[in-house]
Amino acid sequence: MQKSRRIFMIATAGVASSLALTRLAFADSPKESDTDATAQALGYKSDATKVDKAKYAKYAAGQVCGNCTFYQGKPGDAFAPCPMFGGKQVAGKGWCSAYSKKA
């Protein structure tokens, strides 16, 4: 009984530290720039209010990275990784043409 408890505690500590390190790694990942090639291809703007509405008719007010399916942070996070940009961080108040409203 004592041995299984010790194994459980070690495993739990290992998982917790792995999650913490993953979160730190994301915090240090580079931020996407509006001028990067991928950003330009997807029409990314770090400020959604600056989206070219004539070019991206799909855009609607209120659509921001923070409420997109692909945004890997919490809705209130200023920046978080996005798989559309190879894991680079995007602005929570940004937008791109891959936007898909989170359910």
N, C-alpha and C positions, 0 to 999 in steps of 0.2 A: 504494500500500500504506500509506504513512504517513498519507494523508488518511483512509482508512477506519478506521484505528486511532484517530485523533483523534476521529472522529465517534462511534465505539463508546464511547470513554472519556467523552465529553461526555454521551452518552445514558445510560450507566450511572450517572454521577454525578447526572443529573437524576432518574432513577427512584429512586435511593437517597434523595435529599433529599425527594422527594415522599412516599415511605413514612414517613420520619422525621417529616415535618410532619403527616401524617395521624394518626400515633400520638400526637403532641403534641395535636392537635385533640381526639382522643377523650379524652385525659387531662383536658382542660379542660371537657368537656361536663358539663352538670348531672347530679346524681344524682337518681334517682327516690325520691320520698318515699312512705311507706306511706299517707299521707293524700291524695295526688294523686288526681284523678278516675279516671284510667286505672288506677292501682294498685288502687283500690277495686273497679273494674269487673272486674279480673282476679284479685282476691284476693291481690295481691302483698304479701309480707311480706319485709322485709330480713333477717329471721332466720327461716329455715324452721321452726324448732322452735315458732314462735308461730302457725303456720297453724291456722285453725279446722277441725279434722278432721271435725267434724260437718257443716259447710257444704261442705267440699271433700273428699269421700270418696275422690277420685282420688289425693289426696296420700298418699305413702308415705315413711317415714323413709329418708334418704339421697338423696332428690330435692332437688337444689339447683340454682340458676342455673348454677353452675360446671360442671355436667355435663349441661347442656341444649343441644339443637341450636342454639337461637337466641343463646346467649351468645357474644359476639364477642371474647372474651378467651381467655387461657390458663386451664386449669382451676384453677390456684393464684392467679389474680389476685383481689384483694380487690373490685374493681369493674371493670366493662367494659360497653360499649354493648350494648343489646338492641333489635332492630327492633320488638318488641312495644310498646315504650315510646318510639317515635319517635327512637331513637338515644340516649336518656338512659342513663346508667350505672345498672346494677343491682348489688346486692351479690352476690358469688360464693356467699355462704351464704344467699341469699334464695330465694324460690319464688313462682311464680304459676300460675294454672290453665292457662296455655298451655304448661306444661312438657312437653317431649318429650325423652326420653333420647337423648343423643348416641350415635351408632353406634360 
